[in-house]
Amino acid sequence: MTNDVTRLSAAEQAELFAHGEVSSAELTSAHLARIEAVESKLNAFIEVSGEQALAEAHAIDARRAAGEELAPLAGVPIAVKDIVVTKGIQTTAASKILEGWIPPYDATIVERIKAAGLPILGKTNLDEFAMGSSTEHSAYGNTANPWDLERIPGGSGGGSAAAVGAYEAPLAIGTDTGGSIRQPASVTGTVGVKPTYGGVSRYGLIAMASSLDQAGPVTRTVLDSALLHELIGGYDDRDSTSINEPLPALVEAARQGAAGDLSGLRVGVVTELSGDGYQSGVSASFNEALDLLRGAGAQIEEISCPNFPLALSAYYLIMPSEASSNLAKFDGMRFGLRVEPEDGPVTAERVMAATRGAGFGDEVKRRVILGTYALSAGYYDAYYGSAQKVRTLIQRDFLAAFEKVDVLVSPTAPTTAFKLGEKLDDPLAMYLNDVATIPANLAGVPGISLPSGLSDDGLPVGFQILAPVKADDRLYRVGAALEKLLEDKWGGTLLAQAPELEVL
């Protein structure tokens, strides 16, 4: 078995496995070899769990040999963002404060992955505690973009997107608090999905902002995302925010969408998510994709969501406020790093201060301070309370828009991947990368990003589709249709146009 198998989609790999043409051990070994060949250039993984992955692969091979009925993605390896708890595999959230922590339990999504027989290749890099848009805020070094090693792979889930885009893994798990699945997908030419809030269990995710965080798939095709979404999604009684309803038929929607007929579909182009601040090549690629949808029978119209321009400000009050509360447990007293003061009495307060000072990076400290201030007496109503009122207005914008159209669309990010280090000294400029993705998190609606082409700088552009709450199947129907139209136009996938990484 050669490394060529790594170029196949997850669905294609699963089909080979199901028909006995390849073993899970062979699939896993091929991807581990790919990781070994290119990982020193990418730094997409914080930890590679090769021995455990191969053991899991042999176990699913034995289950297949015994004639057991297996899940659709059985045998296909997967990578998991290192903010998702994994029993027996170090989980750090890319922070020194959790370095060396081996969880005693699995997140619900990891339980479902293991039960379905997907070997876990390892844990992918991210911005510390998922705070960032570039994966430059990791305690374990930057991740590079496979398209250009001098550019960012997006964030916070740049490790998952880079691993999938560089063929180190056919599937990955990401988390999306303000765009951390969709924005990395946009700049790496991959597919990323933020499910409806509550559609995928958050049990076992290290929380940043509990009312915003959502795990979801990172893949190379829309069908692969649908397959992974159906595997990890559904009700979990250990998550109080989990939706106690069956998932829509996501895989069926993706297969129907690939037929390409969008007759009668009403597509709303969000007026506020375009224009000034959007790179010209991004806008051109987006408009070309709109023309393809129009040609497939979709009705395209402009939709105004007047409160969307307030989303960024509201998000950067709500998110740090919740983060400051969630991160309070990392104090050096219970688990993780413990640092004692160099001089003076060893008191609980001084240990907490020393531990958090040494264990947290600059971006985490910035957001914790901002969130603590926003929640403080005298400022709560003015800042956090006002931001929650804006959140309600944004939710109403979505409700009004979806009375007129079936889906909303926009560019996923205003620019293509910028260079590593370019915005590190300007946090506000960094935050602006999330301007198109944040509204979906504030309202809990599902969203997908898929590649729509290359900008004039030769880098990938993402096309974002948003659907009403619990209508995730619309993402897959429209996304698969657009994907098919684009691939017919290109004569293959966008990733086939990416420069090949030199291997060791």
C-alpha positions as CSV (number, residue, x, y, z in Angstrom):
1,M,0.0,0.0,0.0
2,T,1.5,3.4,-1.0
3,N,0.8,6.8,0.3
4,D,-1.4,7.4,-2.7
5,V,-4.3,6.3,-0.6
6,T,-4.0,9.4,1.5
7,R,-5.2,11.4,-1.5
8,L,-8.5,9.7,-1.5
9,S,-11.5,11.2,0.2
10,A,-12.6,9.6,3.5
11,A,-15.7,8.2,1.8
12,E,-13.5,6.5,-0.9
13,Q,-11.2,5.1,1.8
14,A,-14.2,3.8,3.8
15,E,-15.5,2.1,0.6
16,L,-12.1,0.4,0.0
17,F,-12.1,-0.8,3.6
18,A,-15.7,-2.1,3.5
19,H,-14.9,-4.1,0.4
20,G,-11.8,-5.6,1.9
21,E,-9.5,-3.9,-0.6
22,V,-7.5,-2.3,2.1
23,S,-7.1,-2.8,5.9
24,S,-7.5,-0.1,8.5
25,A,-3.9,-0.8,9.5
26,E,-2.7,0.0,6.0
27,L,-4.8,3.2,5.9
28,T,-3.5,4.3,9.3
29,S,0.2,3.4,8.4
30,A,-0.1,5.4,5.2
31,H,-1.2,8.5,7.0
32,L,1.4,8.1,9.8
33,A,4.0,7.9,7.0
34,R,2.7,11.1,5.5
35,I,2.8,12.8,8.9
36,E,6.4,11.7,9.4
37,A,7.3,13.0,5.9
38,V,5.8,16.5,6.2
39,E,5.1,17.3,9.8
40,S,8.4,19.0,10.5
41,K,7.3,21.7,8.0
42,L,3.7,22.0,9.2
43,N,3.6,21.5,12.9
44,A,-0.1,20.5,12.6
45,F,0.1,18.0,15.5
46,I,0.9,18.6,19.1
47,E,1.1,14.8,19.6
48,V,1.0,11.9,17.2
49,S,-0.4,8.7,18.8
50,G,0.9,6.3,16.3
51,E,1.1,3.1,18.4
52,Q,-2.4,3.6,19.8
53,A,-3.8,4.4,16.3
54,L,-2.4,1.2,14.9
55,A,-3.7,-0.8,17.8
56,E,-7.2,0.7,17.1
57,A,-6.8,-0.1,13.4
58,H,-6.0,-3.7,14.1
59,A,-9.0,-3.9,16.4
60,I,-11.4,-2.7,13.7
61,D,-9.7,-5.0,11.1
62,A,-10.5,-7.9,13.5
63,R,-14.1,-6.7,13.8
64,R,-14.5,-6.6,10.0
65,A,-12.9,-10.1,9.7
66,A,-15.4,-11.4,12.2
67,G,-18.3,-10.2,10.0
68,E,-19.5,-7.5,12.3
69,E,-21.7,-4.8,10.8
70,L,-19.6,-1.6,10.9
71,A,-20.2,2.2,10.7
72,P,-19.9,3.9,7.3
73,L,-16.5,5.5,8.2
74,A,-15.1,2.5,10.0
75,G,-11.4,1.9,9.4
76,V,-10.7,5.5,8.3
77,P,-8.2,7.4,10.6
78,I,-9.0,10.8,12.1
79,A,-7.2,13.6,13.8
80,V,-8.7,15.4,16.9
81,K,-8.2,19.1,17.9
82,D,-6.3,19.2,21.2
83,I,-9.1,20.9,23.0
84,V,-11.1,17.7,22.9
85,V,-10.5,15.4,25.9
86,T,-9.0,12.0,25.0
87,K,-8.5,9.2,27.5
88,G,-4.9,8.1,27.5
89,I,-3.7,10.8,25.1
90,Q,-2.3,14.1,26.4
91,T,-4.7,16.9,26.1
92,T,-3.2,20.4,26.5
93,A,-5.5,22.9,24.8
94,A,-2.1,24.1,23.4
95,S,-1.3,25.7,26.8
96,K,1.6,25.1,29.1
97,I,-0.8,25.1,32.0
98,L,-2.1,21.7,30.9
99,E,1.2,20.2,29.6
100,G,1.4,16.5,30.4
101,W,-2.2,16.1,31.5
102,I,-3.6,12.7,30.5
103,P,-7.4,12.7,30.8
104,P,-9.1,9.8,32.6
105,Y,-12.1,9.9,30.3
106,D,-13.1,10.5,26.6
107,A,-15.3,13.3,25.3
108,T,-18.6,12.1,23.9
109,I,-17.5,12.7,20.3
110,V,-14.3,10.7,21.0
111,E,-16.4,7.8,22.4
112,R,-18.5,7.8,19.2
113,I,-15.4,8.0,17.0
114,K,-13.8,5.0,18.8
115,A,-17.1,3.0,18.8
116,A,-17.3,3.5,15.1
117,G,-13.8,2.2,14.6
118,L,-11.9,5.3,13.4
119,P,-8.2,5.2,14.6
120,I,-7.1,8.5,16.2
121,L,-3.9,9.6,14.6
122,G,-3.2,12.3,17.2
123,K,-4.1,15.7,18.6
124,T,-3.8,18.8,16.4
125,N,-2.4,22.2,17.2
126,L,-4.5,25.3,17.9
127,D,-4.4,28.7,19.4
128,E,-4.1,28.4,23.2
129,F,-7.6,27.5,24.6
130,A,-8.9,28.2,21.1
131,M,-8.2,31.9,21.4
132,G,-7.0,33.2,18.1
133,S,-7.5,33.3,14.3
134,S,-4.1,32.1,13.1
135,T,-2.7,29.3,15.3
136,E,0.1,31.5,16.3
137,H,-0.9,31.6,19.9
138,S,0.0,28.0,20.7
139,A,2.5,27.2,23.4
140,Y,3.8,24.5,21.0
141,G,4.7,26.6,18.1
142,N,3.0,28.0,14.9
143,T,1.3,25.8,12.4
144,A,2.0,26.5,8.7
145,N,-0.4,26.6,5.8
146,P,0.2,23.8,3.3
147,W,-0.4,26.2,0.4
148,D,2.4,28.5,1.6
149,L,4.5,27.6,4.6
150,E,5.1,31.3,5.4
151,R,1.3,31.9,5.9
152,I,-1.2,31.1,8.7
153,P,-3.5,28.2,8.4
154,G,-6.3,30.1,10.2
155,G,-7.4,29.6,13.7
156,S,-8.0,28.5,16.3
157,G,-8.2,25.2,14.5
158,G,-5.4,25.7,12.1
159,G,-3.8,22.3,13.1
160,S,-6.9,20.3,12.0
161,A,-7.3,22.2,8.8
162,A,-3.6,22.0,7.9
163,A,-3.5,18.3,8.6
164,V,-6.5,17.6,6.4
165,G,-5.2,20.0,3.7
166,A,-1.8,18.4,3.6
167,Y,-3.2,14.8,3.5
168,E,-1.9,13.9,6.9
169,A,-5.4,13.0,7.9
170,P,-8.6,12.4,5.8
171,L,-10.8,13.7,8.6
172,A,-10.4,15.9,11.7
173,I,-12.4,17.3,14.5
174,G,-12.4,21.1,15.1
175,T,-14.3,23.4,17.4
176,D,-15.9,26.7,16.3
177,T,-16.6,29.5,18.8
178,G,-16.5,32.4,16.4
179,G,-15.4,30.7,13.2
180,S,-12.5,28.5,14.3
181,I,-13.6,25.6,11.9
182,R,-14.8,27.7,9.0
183,Q,-12.1,30.3,8.8
184,P,-9.2,27.8,8.8
185,A,-11.1,25.8,6.1
186,S,-11.4,29.0,4.0
187,V,-7.7,29.7,4.0
188,T,-6.5,26.1,3.5
189,G,-9.0,25.0,0.8
190,T,-10.8,22.5,2.9
191,V,-14.4,22.0,4.1
192,G,-15.4,22.9,7.6
193,V,-18.8,22.7,9.3
194,K,-20.2,24.4,12.4
195,P,-23.3,22.4,13.3
196,T,-26.3,23.9,15.0
197,Y,-25.5,24.8,18.6
198,G,-26.4,21.7,20.6
199,G,-26.4,19.4,17.6
200,V,-23.0,17.9,18.6
201,S,-22.3,17.1,22.2
202,R,-19.9,19.5,24.1
203,Y,-19.2,17.0,26.9
204,G,-15.5,16.7,27.1
205,L,-14.6,19.9,25.2
206,I,-12.4,22.2,27.3
207,A,-14.7,25.2,27.3
208,M,-13.7,28.6,26.2
209,A,-17.2,30.2,25.8
210,S,-19.9,27.8,26.7
211,S,-22.7,29.5,24.9
212,L,-20.7,29.7,21.7
213,D,-18.5,26.6,21.4
214,Q,-19.4,23.9,19.0
215,A,-17.5,20.9,17.7
216,G,-17.7,19.9,14.1
217,P,-16.1,18.2,11.0
218,V,-13.0,19.3,9.1
219,T,-12.7,17.4,5.8
220,R,-11.8,17.7,2.1
221,T,-15.3,17.1,0.7
222,V,-18.9,18.0,1.7
223,L,-19.9,14.3,1.7
224,D,-17.1,13.5,4.1
225,S,-18.3,16.2,6.4
226,A,-21.8,14.9,6.3
227,L,-20.6,11.4,7.1
228,L,-18.5,12.6,10.1
229,H,-21.3,14.9,11.3
230,E,-23.8,12.1,11.4
231,L,-21.3,10.0,13.3
232,I,-20.5,12.5,16.1
233,G,-23.9,14.3,16.2
234,G,-27.0,13.6,18.1
235,Y,-28.4,13.8,21.6
236,D,-26.2,13.4,24.7
237,D,-27.7,13.5,28.1
238,R,-24.4,14.6,29.7
239,D,-24.6,17.9,27.8
240,S,-27.4,20.1,29.2
241,T,-27.4,22.1,25.9
242,S,-27.7,19.0,23.7
243,I,-30.8,19.0,21.4
244,N,-33.0,16.0,22.2
245,E,-34.0,15.4,18.6
246,P,-32.7,13.2,15.8
247,L,-30.3,14.7,13.3
248,P,-31.6,15.5,9.8
249,A,-30.6,13.2,7.0
250,L,-27.2,14.9,6.3
251,V,-25.6,12.2,4.1
252,E,-28.7,11.9,2.1
253,A,-28.8,15.7,1.6
254,A,-25.2,15.7,0.4
255,R,-25.8,12.9,-2.1
256,Q,-29.0,14.7,-3.4
257,G,-27.1,18.0,-3.6
258,A,-24.4,16.5,-5.7
259,A,-27.0,16.0,-8.5
260,G,-26.7,19.7,-9.0
261,D,-30.3,20.8,-9.3
262,L,-31.1,23.8,-7.1
263,S,-34.4,24.8,-8.8
264,G,-36.5,26.9,-6.5
265,L,-33.8,27.3,-3.9
266,R,-33.8,30.9,-2.4
267,V,-30.3,32.1,-1.7
268,G,-29.7,35.3,0.3
269,V,-26.5,37.3,-0.1
270,V,-25.9,39.1,3.1
271,T,-25.3,42.8,2.2
272,E,-23.4,43.5,5.4
273,L,-20.8,40.7,4.8
274,S,-19.2,42.2,1.7
275,G,-17.7,45.4,0.3
276,D,-15.1,47.5,2.1
277,G,-12.5,45.3,3.9
278,Y,-13.0,42.3,1.6
279,Q,-10.0,41.5,-0.6
280,S,-10.9,42.0,-4.3
281,G,-9.9,38.4,-5.2
282,V,-12.1,37.0,-2.4
283,S,-15.1,39.0,-3.7
284,A,-14.4,37.9,-7.3
285,S,-14.3,34.2,-6.4
286,F,-17.5,34.6,-4.3
287,N,-19.4,36.2,-7.2
288,E,-18.2,33.5,-9.6
289,A,-19.6,30.9,-7.3
290,L,-22.9,32.8,-7.1
291,D,-23.1,32.7,-10.8
292,L,-22.8,28.9,-10.7
293,L,-25.6,28.6,-8.2
294,R,-27.8,30.9,-10.3
295,G,-27.1,28.7,-13.3
296,A,-28.2,25.6,-11.4
297,G,-31.6,27.1,-10.8
298,A,-31.1,29.0,-7.5
299,Q,-32.8,32.4,-7.0
300,I,-30.2,34.9,-5.7
301,E,-31.3,38.0,-3.9
302,E,-29.6,40.5,-1.5
303,I,-30.7,40.3,2.1
304,S,-29.9,43.0,4.7
305,C,-29.1,41.9,8.3
306,P,-28.7,45.4,9.8
307,N,-27.3,44.3,13.2
308,F,-24.5,42.1,11.8
309,P,-22.0,45.0,11.9
310,L,-22.4,44.9,15.7
311,A,-21.6,41.2,16.0
312,L,-17.9,41.5,16.3
313,S,-18.1,44.0,19.2
314,A,-20.7,41.9,21.0
315,Y,-18.7,38.7,20.5
316,Y,-15.5,40.2,21.9
317,L,-17.4,41.0,25.1
318,I,-19.4,37.8,25.5
319,M,-16.6,35.4,24.6
320,P,-13.9,36.8,26.9
321,S,-16.5,37.1,29.7
322,E,-17.4,33.4,29.5
323,A,-13.7,32.5,29.0
324,S,-12.6,34.3,32.1
325,S,-15.2,32.3,34.1
326,N,-14.3,29.0,32.4
327,L,-10.6,29.4,32.8
328,A,-10.8,30.1,36.5
329,K,-10.4,26.4,37.3
330,F,-6.9,26.4,35.9
331,D,-5.3,27.7,39.1
332,G,-2.5,25.3,40.0
333,M,-4.5,23.8,42.9
334,R,-6.3,20.8,41.3
335,F,-4.6,19.6,38.1
336,G,-2.2,20.8,35.5
337,L,0.8,23.1,36.0
338,R,1.6,24.3,39.6
339,V,4.1,27.1,40.1
340,E,5.0,28.4,43.6
341,P,6.3,31.9,44.2
342,E,10.0,32.2,44.3
343,D,10.0,34.2,47.5
344,G,7.6,35.1,50.3
345,P,4.8,33.0,51.7
346,V,3.3,30.1,49.7
347,T,-0.4,31.1,49.9
348,A,-3.3,29.9,47.7
349,E,-3.6,33.4,46.1
350,R,0.2,33.6,45.3
351,V,0.3,30.1,43.9
352,M,-2.7,30.9,41.6
353,A,-1.0,34.1,40.4
354,A,2.3,32.4,39.8
355,T,0.8,29.5,38.0
356,R,-1.5,31.5,35.7
357,G,1.3,34.0,35.0
358,A,3.6,31.2,33.9
359,G,1.0,28.9,32.3
360,F,-1.1,31.3,30.2
361,G,0.1,33.0,27.0
362,D,-0.4,36.7,26.2
363,E,-3.6,36.3,24.2
364,V,-5.3,34.2,27.0
365,K,-4.3,36.8,29.6
366,R,-5.6,39.6,27.4
367,R,-9.0,37.9,27.0
368,V,-9.3,36.9,30.7
369,I,-8.5,40.5,31.8
370,L,-11.0,41.8,29.3
371,G,-13.7,39.4,30.3
372,T,-13.2,39.9,34.0
373,Y,-13.5,43.7,33.5
374,A,-16.7,43.3,31.5
375,L,-18.2,41.2,34.3
376,S,-17.1,43.4,37.1
377,A,-19.5,45.3,39.4
378,G,-20.5,48.5,37.8
379,Y,-19.7,47.4,34.2
380,Y,-21.7,44.2,33.8
381,D,-24.8,45.9,32.4
382,A,-22.9,48.4,30.3
383,Y,-20.8,45.8,28.6
384,Y,-21.8,42.1,29.0
385,G,-25.5,42.9,29.4
386,S,-25.5,45.2,26.4
387,A,-23.7,42.6,24.3
388,Q,-26.3,40.0,25.1
389,K,-29.0,42.5,23.9
390,V,-27.1,42.9,20.6
391,R,-27.0,39.1,20.4
392,T,-30.8,39.0,20.5
393,L,-31.0,41.5,17.7
394,I,-28.7,39.4,15.6
395,Q,-30.8,36.3,16.3
396,R,-33.9,38.3,15.1
397,D,-32.0,39.3,11.9
398,F,-31.5,35.7,11.1
399,L,-35.1,34.8,11.8
400,A,-36.3,37.6,9.5
401,A,-33.9,36.6,6.8
402,F,-34.9,33.0,6.8
403,E,-38.5,34.0,6.3
404,K,-37.4,35.3,2.9
405,V,-34.7,32.8,1.8
406,D,-33.7,29.2,2.5
407,V,-30.0,29.9,3.1
408,L,-27.7,32.9,3.5
409,V,-24.3,33.1,1.9
410,S,-21.1,35.2,2.1
411,P,-17.4,34.9,1.8
412,T,-16.1,32.9,4.8
413,A,-13.3,35.4,5.6
414,P,-12.5,38.8,4.2
415,T,-9.0,37.9,3.1
416,T,-6.9,35.0,2.1
417,A,-4.2,33.7,4.5
418,F,-1.9,36.4,5.7
419,K,1.7,35.9,6.5
420,L,2.9,34.5,9.9
421,G,3.6,37.3,12.3
422,E,1.9,39.9,10.1
423,K,-0.9,40.7,12.6
424,L,0.5,39.4,15.9
425,D,1.1,42.9,17.2
426,D,-2.3,44.1,16.2
427,P,-5.0,42.1,18.0
428,L,-7.9,44.2,16.6
429,A,-6.8,43.5,13.0
430,M,-6.6,39.8,13.9
431,Y,-10.1,39.9,15.4
432,L,-11.5,41.3,12.1
433,N,-10.8,38.0,10.4
434,D,-13.9,36.6,12.2
435,V,-16.3,39.3,11.0
436,A,-18.2,37.0,8.6
437,T,-18.3,33.9,10.8
438,I,-19.2,35.3,14.3
439,P,-22.9,36.0,13.6
440,A,-23.6,32.3,13.2
441,N,-22.2,31.5,16.7
442,L,-24.1,34.3,18.4
443,A,-27.4,32.9,16.9
444,G,-26.5,29.2,17.1
445,V,-27.2,28.6,13.4
446,P,-25.2,26.1,11.4
447,G,-22.7,27.1,8.8
448,I,-20.3,25.5,6.3
449,S,-17.3,26.8,4.5
450,L,-16.1,25.1,1.2
451,P,-13.5,26.3,-1.3
452,S,-14.8,28.5,-4.0
453,G,-11.6,29.0,-5.9
454,L,-8.3,30.9,-5.8
455,S,-7.9,34.6,-5.2
456,D,-5.6,36.7,-7.4
457,D,-2.7,35.9,-5.0
458,G,-3.1,32.2,-5.8
459,L,-4.5,31.3,-2.3
460,P,-7.8,29.6,-1.5
461,V,-11.1,31.4,-0.9
462,G,-13.9,30.1,1.2
463,F,-17.6,30.3,0.5
464,Q,-19.9,30.3,3.6
465,I,-23.4,28.9,3.7
466,L,-25.7,29.5,6.7
467,A,-29.0,27.8,7.4
468,P,-31.7,28.0,10.1
469,V,-31.3,26.3,13.4
470,K,-31.6,22.5,13.1
471,A,-31.7,22.8,9.3
472,D,-28.1,21.5,8.9
473,D,-29.2,19.3,6.0
474,R,-29.6,22.5,3.9
475,L,-25.8,23.2,4.3
476,Y,-25.0,19.8,2.8
477,R,-27.5,20.0,-0.1
478,V,-26.4,23.4,-1.2
479,G,-22.7,22.8,-0.4
480,A,-22.5,19.5,-2.3
481,A,-24.2,21.1,-5.3
482,L,-21.8,24.0,-5.4
483,E,-18.9,21.7,-4.8
484,K,-19.9,19.6,-7.8
485,L,-20.4,22.7,-10.0
486,L,-17.0,24.0,-9.0
487,E,-15.2,20.7,-9.6
488,D,-16.8,20.4,-13.0
489,K,-15.4,23.9,-13.8
490,W,-11.9,23.1,-12.4
491,G,-11.7,19.5,-13.7
492,G,-11.0,18.3,-10.2
493,T,-10.7,19.5,-6.6
494,L,-9.2,22.8,-5.6
495,L,-6.6,21.0,-3.4
496,A,-5.3,19.3,-6.5
497,Q,-4.0,22.7,-7.5
498,A,-2.1,23.2,-4.2
499,P,1.7,23.1,-4.4
500,E,3.1,19.7,-3.3
501,L,5.0,19.8,-0.1
502,E,8.6,18.5,-0.3
503,V,8.9,15.4,1.8
504,L,11.9,14.5,4.0
